[in-house]
Amino acid sequence: MKIKKFNELSENQNDKIIRTTYQKTTPVDSEYKGAYGEDEYDEESGWEDEEGESMLPDEYDDEDETAVNKAVKFLQNKRYATEPSASYFHVGISYSTPDPDPDYNTGEETYYSCFLKGFTPEEELDIYNIITNQKQKNFNRTKKRYNF
């Protein structure tokens, strides 16, 4: 039993995962308006996926798939989280959705934030550069500076 638990812990420590939180706002249907006529909203937030989704390539992925590529695809295509939490890179940066996921029936709007866990600093930098297209921006700045 103890050996099985140890194996589970050691496997999870090498995993590269993305954990997701949500923030949901719902308009309140009331006659009261704020002091400046703005609508009131109920807010709710919490974990969408506290355990996280593994970004380690498995047998269903292409042979050349990496954890970085898989993480970028997850952030861009599944969560649409392309807005970094800072305008400069640092370890531990998170990514959020710039636009809400609307529910047109209820008026709810949901934003998501994604947190990287288990990635090396180099992998986090690679993800940041791809998401923000940072290398292209730096190249364009250099191009303008030297009139290429």
KENUSE-17604 format. One line per 10 residues: for each residue z, x, y of N, C-alpha, C, CB. Coordinates in nm, 4 decimals, decimal comma, always signed. Glycine has a CB too. Example, Ala and Ser with C-alpha at 12.3 -4.5 7.8 and 13.67 -1.06 7.14 Angstrom:
+0,7800 +1,3190 -0,5690 +0,7800 +1,2300 -0,4500 +0,7800 +1,3200 -0,3300 +0,9046 +1,1308 -0,4473; +0,7080 +1,2850 -0,2250 +0,7140 +1,3670 -0,1060 +0,7870 +1,2900 +0,0030 +0,5725 +1,4084 -0,0598
! end
This chain:
+0,0000 +0,0813 -0,1192 +0,0000 +0,0000 +0,0000 +0,0000 +0,0858 +0,1258 +0,1192 -0,0926 -0,0003; +0,0854 +0,1892 +0,1302 +0,0921 +0,2757 +0,2467 -0,0371 +0,3554 +0,2632 +0,2115 +0,3700 +0,2358; -0,0972 +0,3959 +0,1516 -0,2224 +0,4715 +0,1587 -0,3327 +0,3840 +0,2155 -0,2625 +0,5250 +0,0195; -0,3394 +0,2579 +0,1727 -0,4406 +0,1663 +0,2240 -0,4237 +0,1483 +0,3745 -0,4321 +0,0302 +0,1521; -0,3013 +0,1306 +0,4219 -0,2741 +0,1124 +0,5644 -0,3141 +0,2375 +0,6425 -0,1250 +0,0800 +0,5877; -0,2843 +0,3561 +0,5867 -0,3218 +0,4817 +0,6514 -0,4737 +0,4928 +0,6634 -0,2656 +0,6017 +0,5729; -0,5457 +0,4577 +0,5578 -0,6918 +0,4631 +0,5609 -0,7488 +0,3680 +0,6647 -0,7490 +0,4303 +0,4238; -0,6914 +0,2491 +0,6766 -0,7378 +0,1528 +0,7770 -0,7168 +0,2079 +0,9175 -0,6645 +0,0179 +0,7611; -0,6009 +0,2691 +0,9415 -0,5725 +0,3245 +1,0730 -0,6652 +0,4404 +1,1061 -0,4281 +0,3697 +1,0806; -0,6891 +0,5293 +1,0095 -0,7741 +0,6446 +1,0372 -0,9195 +0,6023 +1,0585 -0,7649 +0,7460 +0,9228
-0,9654 +0,4989 +0,9892 -1,1015 +0,4500 +1,0094 -1,1163 +0,3928 +1,1497 -1,1376 +0,3437 +0,9038; -1,0188 +0,3158 +1,1950 -1,0271 +0,2514 +1,3255 -1,0185 +0,3510 +1,4402 -0,9176 +0,1488 +1,3392; -0,9533 +0,4654 +1,4199 -0,9400 +0,5636 +1,5261 -1,0740 +0,6284 +1,5598 -0,8391 +0,6700 +1,4865; -1,1644 +0,6371 +1,4640 -1,2941 +0,6978 +1,4881 -1,3967 +0,5969 +1,5364 -1,3436 +0,7647 +1,3631; -1,3601 +0,4719 +1,5469 -1,4536 +0,3676 +1,5856 -1,4788 +0,3720 +1,7357 -1,4010 +0,2299 +1,5440; -1,5977 +0,3362 +1,7737 -1,6365 +0,3242 +1,9135 -1,6612 +0,1756 +1,9363 -1,7646 +0,4127 +1,9488; -1,5754 +0,1143 +2,0162 -1,5830 -0,0308 +2,0326 -1,5947 -0,0685 +2,1797 -1,4603 -0,0983 +1,9707; -1,6386 -0,1919 +2,2011 -1,6389 -0,2501 +2,3349 -1,5572 -0,3779 +2,3281 -1,7852 -0,2777 +2,3867; -1,4513 -0,3822 +2,4093 -1,3645 -0,4991 +2,4186 -1,4052 -0,5801 +2,5414 -1,2139 -0,4574 +2,4262; -1,3926 -0,7124 +2,5325 -1,4423 -0,7990 +2,6398 -1,3343 -0,8960 +2,6869 -1,5658 -0,8769 +2,5926
-1,3229 -0,9079 +2,8196 -1,2359 -1,0084 +2,8806 -1,3235 -1,1093 +2,9539 -1,1320 -0,9427 +2,9782; -1,2637 -1,2219 +2,9878 -1,3367 -1,3231 +3,0641 -1,2515 -1,3708 +3,1806 -1,3767 -1,4422 +2,9739; -1,3183 -1,4213 +3,2820 -1,2524 -1,4896 +3,3933 -1,3345 -1,6150 +3,4205 -1,2411 -1,3968 +3,5228; -1,2702 -1,7286 +3,4051 -1,3381 -1,8574 +3,4178 -1,2840 -1,9307 +3,5393 -1,3202 -1,9431 +3,2898; -1,3742 -1,9800 +3,6233 -1,3344 -2,0617 +3,7376 -1,3953 -2,1997 +3,7219 -1,3781 -1,9965 +3,8720; -1,3133 -2,3006 +3,7501 -1,3556 -2,4398 +3,7396 -1,3229 -2,5097 +3,8702 -1,2872 -2,5113 +3,6192; -1,4209 -2,5782 +3,9306 -1,3891 -2,6520 +4,0531 -1,2905 -2,7649 +4,0244 -1,5173 -2,7085 +4,1167; -1,1933 -2,7825 +4,1137 -1,0940 -2,8885 +4,0992 -1,1473 -3,0114 +4,1724 -0,9532 -2,8444 +4,1555; -1,1447 -3,1240 +4,1031 -1,1922 -3,2487 +4,1628 -1,0747 -3,3133 +4,2353 -1,2524 -3,3457 +4,0543; -1,0694 -3,2917 +4,3670 -0,9593 -3,3512 +4,4442 -1,0081 -3,3829 +4,5843 -0,8360 -3,2559 +4,4496
-0,9319 -3,4652 +4,6509 -0,9658 -3,5015 +4,7881 -0,9221 -3,3924 +4,8850 -0,9010 -3,6352 +4,8259; -0,8236 -3,3124 +4,8421 -0,7718 -3,2087 +4,9305 -0,8688 -3,0920 +4,9378 -0,6342 -3,1608 +4,8828; -0,8959 -3,0509 +5,0578 -0,9724 -2,9292 +5,0819 -0,8788 -2,8306 +5,1485 -1,0998 -2,9561 +5,1698; -0,9072 -2,7038 +5,1317 -0,8261 -2,6001 +5,1932 -0,8323 -2,6080 +5,3448 -0,8710 -2,4631 +5,1462; -0,7578 -2,5228 +5,4108 -0,7500 -2,5235 +5,5565 -0,8860 -2,5034 +5,6222 -0,6547 -2,4163 +5,6035; -0,9759 -2,4344 +5,5537 -1,1072 -2,4066 +5,6109 -1,2170 -2,4881 +5,5444 -1,1388 -2,2592 +5,5994; -1,1815 -2,5927 +5,4721 -1,2791 -2,6803 +5,4098 -1,3365 -2,6283 +5,2797 -1,3888 -2,7051 +5,5035; -1,2790 -2,5213 +5,2246 -1,3324 -2,4670 +5,1010 -1,2832 -2,5477 +4,9803 -1,2929 -2,3196 +5,0866; -1,3579 -2,5430 +4,8742 -1,3199 -2,6115 +4,7514 -1,2064 -2,5361 +4,6834 -1,4408 -2,6249 +4,6566; -1,1310 -2,6086 +4,6028 -1,0264 -2,5468 +4,5231 -1,0802 -2,5199 +4,3839 -0,9002 -2,6362 +4,5172
-1,0287 -2,4146 +4,3213 -1,0725 -2,3764 +4,1869 -0,9524 -2,3473 +4,0997 -1,1658 -2,2541 +4,1919; -0,9639 -2,3855 +3,9735 -0,8683 -2,3410 +3,8726 -0,9253 -2,2135 +3,8139 -0,8429 -2,4508 +3,7614; -0,8394 -2,1163 +3,7893 -0,8843 -1,9921 +3,7284 -0,8107 -1,9698 +3,5986 -0,8635 -1,8735 +3,8231; -0,8842 -1,9157 +3,5042 -0,8294 -1,8824 +3,3734 -0,8908 -1,7495 +3,3337 -0,8587 -1,9947 +3,2663; -0,8111 -1,6616 +3,2749 -0,8648 -1,5341 +3,2288 -0,7921 -1,4916 +3,1027 -0,8524 -1,4257 +3,3382; -0,8554 -1,4037 +3,0281 -0,7959 -1,3550 +2,9042 -0,8964 -1,2744 +2,8246 -0,7435 -1,4711 +2,8205; -0,8632 -1,2540 +2,6994 -0,9508 -1,1773 +2,6105 -1,0563 -1,2679 +2,5491 -0,8693 -1,1080 +2,5000; -1,1794 -1,2296 +2,5627 -1,2891 -1,2926 +2,4901 -1,2959 -1,2311 +2,3504 -1,4249 -1,2752 +2,5662; -1,2784 -1,0980 +2,3442 -1,2813 -1,0249 +2,2176 -1,1879 -0,9050 +2,2297 -1,4271 -0,9794 +2,1811; -1,0604 -0,9255 +2,1945 -0,9596 -0,8216 +2,2104 -0,9775 -0,7081 +2,1103 -0,8216 -0,8810 +2,1961
-1,0192 -0,7409 +1,9884 -1,0391 -0,6369 +1,8872 -1,1608 -0,5524 +1,9185 -1,0534 -0,6989 +1,7489; -1,2609 -0,6118 +1,9780 -1,3807 -0,5389 +2,0166 -1,4874 -0,5403 +1,9091 -1,3458 -0,3978 +2,0503; -1,6078 -0,5086 +1,9519 -1,7216 -0,5020 +1,8614 -1,7583 -0,3553 +1,8427 -1,8430 -0,5845 +1,9159; -1,7758 -0,3153 +1,7172 -1,8064 -0,1766 +1,6861 -1,9472 -0,1412 +1,7304 -1,7898 -0,1505 +1,5370; -1,9590 -0,0228 +1,7869 -2,0890 +0,0281 +1,8302 -2,1387 +0,1387 +1,7392 -2,0811 +0,0787 +1,9731; -2,0665 +0,1646 +1,6301 -2,1135 +0,2649 +1,5354 -2,2345 +0,2109 +1,4604 -2,0012 +0,3048 +1,4366; -2,3411 +0,2891 +1,4528 -2,4591 +0,2425 +1,3790 -2,4254 +0,2181 +1,2324 -2,5737 +0,3446 +1,3904; -2,4864 +0,1147 +1,1758 -2,4658 +0,0842 +1,0348 -2,6002 +0,0792 +0,9635 -2,3899 -0,0494 +1,0177; -2,5997 +0,0343 +0,8402 -2,7225 +0,0355 +0,7602 -2,8296 -0,0585 +0,8132 -2,6909 -0,0010 +0,6181; -2,7948 -0,1517 +0,8997 -2,8923 -0,2460 +0,9538 -2,9612 -0,1939 +1,0794 -2,8250 -0,3775 +0,9840
-2,9094 -0,0850 +1,1356 -2,9677 -0,0271 +1,2566 -3,0778 +0,0726 +1,2211 -2,8590 +0,0415 +1,3412; -3,1624 +0,1027 +1,3192 -3,2658 +0,2042 +1,3009 -3,2005 +0,3384 +1,2714 -3,3569 +0,2141 +1,4259; -3,2775 +0,4280 +1,2092 -3,2238 +0,5594 +1,1741 -3,1832 +0,6405 +1,2968 -3,3258 +0,6370 +1,0935; -3,2579 +0,6277 +1,4055 -3,2293 +0,7066 +1,5253 -3,1347 +0,6365 +1,6230 -3,3580 +0,7396 +1,5957; -3,0773 +0,5238 +1,5832 -2,9828 +0,4501 +1,6680 -2,8530 +0,5293 +1,6818 -2,9542 +0,3090 +1,6094; -2,8032 +0,5383 +1,8052 -2,6753 +0,6049 +1,8309 -2,5759 +0,5037 +1,8854 -2,6928 +0,7232 +1,9300; -2,4510 +0,5431 +1,8890 -2,3477 +0,4558 +1,9454 -2,3742 +0,4299 +2,0935 -2,2078 +0,5182 +1,9263; -2,4274 +0,5286 +2,1632 -2,4584 +0,5126 +2,3056 -2,5692 +0,4091 +2,3229 -2,5004 +0,6484 +2,3687; -2,6775 +0,4209 +2,2462 -2,7880 +0,3247 +2,2560 -2,7415 +0,1841 +2,2221 -2,9030 +0,3653 +2,1632; -2,6613 +0,1748 +2,1181 -2,6115 +0,0439 +2,0753 -2,5201 -0,0166 +2,1828 -2,5355 +0,0562 +1,9407
-2,4375 +0,0664 +2,2460 -2,3483 +0,0185 +2,3521 -2,4281 -0,0301 +2,4726 -2,2508 +0,1297 +2,3947; -2,5308 +0,0430 +2,5097 -2,6139 +0,0033 +2,6243 -2,6830 -0,1291 +2,5956 -2,7188 +0,1124 +2,6568; -2,7379 -0,1436 +2,4752 -2,8034 -0,2696 +2,4375 -2,7040 -0,3851 +2,4407 -2,8665 -0,2581 +2,2972; -2,5826 -0,3612 +2,3899 -2,4789 -0,4643 +2,3897 -2,4442 -0,5058 +2,5326 -2,3529 -0,4139 +2,3164; -2,4207 -0,4074 +2,6192 -2,3828 -0,4372 +2,7583 -2,4944 -0,5086 +2,8330 -2,3459 -0,3087 +2,8321; -2,6182 -0,4605 +2,8176 -2,7296 -0,5168 +2,8936 -2,7817 -0,6480 +2,8354 -2,8419 -0,4170 +2,9003; -2,7929 -0,6575 +2,7045 -2,8625 -0,7708 +2,6432 -2,7727 -0,8787 +2,5840 -2,9510 -0,7207 +2,5373; -2,6499 -0,8437 +2,5519 -2,5614 -0,9440 +2,4921 -2,4598 -0,9974 +2,5928 -2,4887 -0,8848 +2,3719; -2,3996 -0,9086 +2,6699 -2,2983 -0,9497 +2,7686 -2,3533 -0,9542 +2,9099 -2,1797 -0,8556 +2,7641; -2,4669 -0,8922 +2,9353 -2,5269 -0,8833 +3,0689 -2,4304 -0,8179 +3,1678 -2,5674 -1,0232 +3,1191
-2,3511 -0,7257 +3,1176 -2,2514 -0,6559 +3,1991 -2,3121 -0,5251 +3,2488 -2,1201 -0,6293 +3,1179; -2,3731 -0,5285 +3,3649 -2,4448 -0,4133 +3,4175 -2,3852 -0,3599 +3,5471 -2,5884 -0,4492 +3,4397; -2,2735 -0,4127 +3,5874 -2,2093 -0,3734 +3,7119 -2,0894 -0,2841 +3,6796 -2,1655 -0,4985 +3,7941; -2,0987 -0,1507 +3,7067 -1,9835 -0,0633 +3,6777 -1,8675 -0,0927 +3,7730 -2,0244 +0,0857 +3,6886; -1,7466 -0,0592 +3,7291 -1,6279 -0,0876 +3,8095 -1,6103 +0,0107 +3,9250 -1,5047 -0,0852 +3,7218; -1,6941 +0,1132 +3,9322 -1,6890 +0,2090 +4,0429 -1,8302 +0,2573 +4,0731 -1,5954 +0,3294 +4,0091; -1,8499 +0,3072 +4,1932 -1,9827 +0,3556 +4,2312 -2,0043 +0,5002 +4,1894 -2,0026 +0,3421 +4,3813; -1,9048 +0,5613 +4,1308 -1,9153 +0,6972 +4,0790 -1,8592 +0,6969 +3,9379 -1,8398 +0,8003 +4,1703; -1,9024 +0,7925 +3,8572 -1,8561 +0,7955 +3,7190 -1,7151 +0,8526 +3,7090 -1,9519 +0,8772 +3,6329; -1,6369 +0,7930 +3,6224 -1,5088 +0,8475 +3,5786 -1,4821 +0,7938 +3,4387 -1,3924 +0,8098 +3,6780
-1,4044 +0,8679 +3,3624 -1,3711 +0,8243 +3,2272 -1,2901 +0,6955 +3,2361 -1,2922 +0,9346 +3,1500; -1,3230 +0,5997 +3,1534 -1,2522 +0,4716 +3,1530 -1,3176 +0,3652 +3,2377 -1,1130 +0,4912 +3,1996; -1,4364 +0,3916 +3,2883 -1,5065 +0,2934 +3,3708 -1,5395 +0,1705 +3,2861 -1,6359 +0,3545 +3,4322; -1,5351 +0,0538 +3,3474 -1,5683 -0,0700 +3,2770 -1,6932 -0,1304 +3,3403 -1,4492 -0,1711 +3,2811; -1,7487 -0,2315 +3,2753 -1,8723 -0,2942 +3,3213 -1,8522 -0,4448 +3,3245 -1,9927 -0,2560 +3,2298; -1,8991 -0,5084 +3,4317 -1,8822 -0,6525 +3,4498 -2,0158 -0,7205 +3,4725 -1,7885 -0,6813 +3,5665; -2,0158 -0,8514 +3,4523 -2,1362 -0,9290 +3,4797 -2,1444 -0,9529 +3,6302 -2,1358 -1,0644 +3,4008; -2,2598 -0,9246 +3,6916 -2,2716 -0,9482 +3,8351 -2,2835 -1,0965 +3,8690 -2,3911 -0,8738 +3,8898; -2,3369 -1,1742 +3,7771 -2,3547 -1,3183 +3,7982 -2,2776 -1,3945 +3,6909 -2,5058 -1,3572 +3,7957; -2,2279 -1,5125 +3,7246 -2,1516 -1,5889 +3,6255 -2,2416 -1,6527 +3,5210 -2,0692 -1,6963 +3,6942
-2,1800 -1,6848 +3,4086 -2,2444 -1,7645 +3,3043 -2,2035 -1,9084 +3,3337 -2,2021 -1,7180 +3,1562; -2,2955 -1,9906 +3,3869 -2,2564 -2,1250 +3,4311 -2,2600 -2,2285 +3,3185 -2,3470 -2,1701 +3,5435; -2,1694 -2,3238 +3,3246 -2,1725 -2,4425 +3,2395 -2,2065 -2,5577 +3,3343 -2,0332 -2,4662 +3,1612; -2,3296 -2,6044 +3,3272 -2,3768 -2,7042 +3,4236 -2,3117 -2,8408 +3,4046 -2,5265 -2,7184 +3,4132; -2,2559 -2,8671 +3,2877 -2,1884 -2,9953 +3,2644 -2,0529 -3,0022 +3,3333 -2,1709 -3,0188 +3,1155; -1,9780 -2,8916 +3,3287 -1,8423 -2,8931 +3,3827 -1,8294 -2,8213 +3,5168 -1,7485 -2,8308 +3,2841; -1,9287 -2,7418 +3,5530 -1,9204 -2,6631 +3,6752 -1,8466 -2,5312 +3,6567 -1,8532 -2,7431 +3,7821; -1,8041 -2,5024 +3,5335 -1,7335 -2,3777 +3,5067 -1,8275 -2,2591 +3,5212 -1,6716 -2,3796 +3,3665; -1,7735 -2,1511 +3,5730 -1,8461 -2,0259 +3,5806 -1,7615 -1,9189 +3,5154 -1,8806 -1,9888 +3,7272; -1,8229 -1,8421 +3,4252 -1,7499 -1,7411 +3,3505 -1,8093 -1,6039 +3,3768 -1,7516 -1,7726 +3,2005
-1,7227 -1,5106 +3,4146 -1,7587 -1,3704 +3,4313 -1,6976 -1,2923 +3,3157 -1,7100 -1,3146 +3,5696; -1,7661 -1,1851 +3,2728 -1,7166 -1,1017 +3,1644 -1,6998 -0,9581 +3,2122 -1,8113 -1,1076 +3,0438; -1,6004 -0,8902 +3,1572 -1,5801 -0,7470 +3,1801 -1,5695 -0,6797 +3,0449 -1,4524 -0,7195 +3,2672; -1,6353 -0,5659 +3,0311 -1,6389 -0,4926 +2,9043 -1,5758 -0,3551 +2,9218 -1,7841 -0,4791 +2,8527; -1,4937 -0,3171 +2,8234 -1,4188 -0,1929 +2,8278 -1,4551 -0,1081 +2,7061 -1,2665 -0,2204 +2,8327; -1,4926 +0,0177 +2,7299 -1,5287 +0,1103 +2,6235 -1,4027 +0,1724 +2,5659 -1,6247 +0,2196 +2,6753; -1,4003 +0,1868 +2,4350 -1,2848 +0,2493 +2,3698 -1,3351 +0,3373 +2,2554 -1,1837 +0,1412 +2,3171; -1,2871 +0,4601 +2,2503 -1,3217 +0,5510 +2,1423 -1,4438 +0,6379 +2,1696 -1,3444 +0,4733 +2,0189; -1,5072 +0,6203 +2,2834 -1,6229 +0,7011 +2,3194 -1,5757 +0,8327 +2,3807 -1,7155 +0,6246 +2,4176; -1,6525 +0,9397 +2,3594 -1,6202 +1,0673 +2,4229 -1,6570 +1,0576 +2,5710 -1,6956 +1,1865 +2,3533
-1,6005 +1,1456 +2,6550 -1,6396 +1,1448 +2,7963 -1,7910 +1,1636 +2,8155 -1,5645 +1,2545 +2,8711; -1,8526 +1,2462 +2,7327 -1,9975 +1,2679 +2,7429 -2,0742 +1,1401 +2,7098 -2,0417 +1,3818 +2,6489; -2,0285 +1,0666 +2,6083 -2,0934 +0,9404 +2,5728 -2,0750 +0,8372 +2,6837 -2,0373 +0,8865 +2,4401; -1,9562 +0,8327 +2,7418 -1,9328 +0,7399 +2,8531 -2,0240 +0,7731 +2,9712 -1,7849 +0,7445 +2,8972; -2,0429 +0,9026 +2,9987 -2,1329 +0,9436 +3,1068 -2,2766 +0,9038 +3,0750 -2,1237 +1,0956 +3,1303; -2,3195 +0,9219 +2,9503 -2,4550 +0,8815 +2,9108 -2,4749 +0,7310 +2,9312 -2,4818 +0,9192 +2,7631; -2,3770 +0,6524 +2,8913 -2,3853 +0,5066 +2,9080 -2,3936 +0,4725 +3,0570 -2,2622 +0,4360 +2,8423; -2,3100 +0,5352 +3,1377 -2,3104 +0,5118 +3,2825 -2,4469 +0,5460 +3,3430 -2,1998 +0,5950 +3,3508; -2,5016 +0,6623 +3,3045 -2,6308 +0,7038 +3,3588 -2,7420 +0,6071 +3,3207 -2,6654 +0,8436 +3,3105; -2,7396 +0,5565 +3,1990 -2,8435 +0,4625 +3,1556 -2,8267 +0,3283 +3,2263 -2,8389 +0,4432 +3,0021
-2,7051 +0,2764 +3,2292 -2,6802 +0,1454 +3,2918 -2,7157 +0,1486 +3,4399 -2,5327 +0,1038 +3,2740; -2,6763 +0,2541 +3,5095 -2,6980 +0,2599 +3,6544 -2,8293 +0,3264 +3,6921 -2,5844 +0,3334 +3,7203; -2,9014 +0,3795 +3,5934 -3,0262 +0,4511 +3,6195 -2,9991 +0,5672 +3,7144 -3,1338 +0,3558 +3,6787; -2,8826 +0,6310 +3,6981 -2,8348 +0,7339 +3,7903 -2,9258 +0,8561 +3,7942 -2,6953 +0,7763 +3,7520; -2,9758 +0,9004 +3,6793 -3,0609 +1,0186 +3,6793 -3,1871 +0,9937 +3,7608 -3,0972 +1,0588 +3,5360; -3,2432 +0,8735 +3,7495 -3,3631 +0,8406 +3,8263 -3,3317 +0,8384 +3,9757 -3,4206 +0,7046 +3,7817; -3,2148 +0,7852 +4,0135 -3,1759 +0,7827 +4,1548 -3,1613 +0,9245 +4,2088 -3,0441 +0,7048 +4,1735; -3,0962 +1,0129 +4,1312 -3,0799 +1,1512 +4,1745 -3,2146 +1,2204 +4,1866 -2,9901 +1,2274 +4,0774; -3,3046 +1,1933 +4,0920 -3,4384 +1,2507 +4,0963 -3,5127 +1,2023 +4,2211 -3,5172 +1,2141 +3,9687; -3,5029 +1,0729 +4,2507 -3,5706 +1,0184 +4,3689 -3,5165 +1,0806 +4,4976 -3,5545 +0,8658 +4,3737
-3,3845 +1,1033 +4,5046 -3,3252 +1,1679 +4,6217 -3,3789 +1,3100 +4,6362 -3,1711 +1,1693 +4,6111; -3,3849 +1,3819 +4,5256 -3,4355 +1,5183 +4,5270 -3,5831 +1,5199 +4,5667 -3,4160 +1,5845 +4,3895; -3,6566 +1,4241 +4,5151 -3,7992 +1,4132 +4,5463 -3,8196 +1,3930 +4,6956 -3,8632 +1,2975 +4,4677; -3,7394 +1,3061 +4,7557 -3,7513 +1,2812 +4,8999 -3,7116 +1,4064 +4,9793 -3,6628 +1,1607 +4,9418; -3,6059 +1,4721 +4,9356 -3,5556 +1,5888 +5,0085 -3,6591 +1,6999 +5,0122 -3,4264 +1,6401 +4,9450; -3,7306 +1,7208 +4,9023 -3,8257 +1,8312 +4,8941 -3,9708 +1,7869 +4,9052 -3,8063 +1,9048 +4,7656; -3,9927 +1,6594 +4,9398 -4,1281 +1,6053 +4,9593 -4,2189 +1,6291 +4,8381 -4,1914 +1,6676 +5,0835; -4,1705 +1,5960 +4,7211 -4,2539 +1,6075 +4,5999 -4,3543 +1,4954 +4,5961 -4,1677 +1,6057 +4,4718
! end
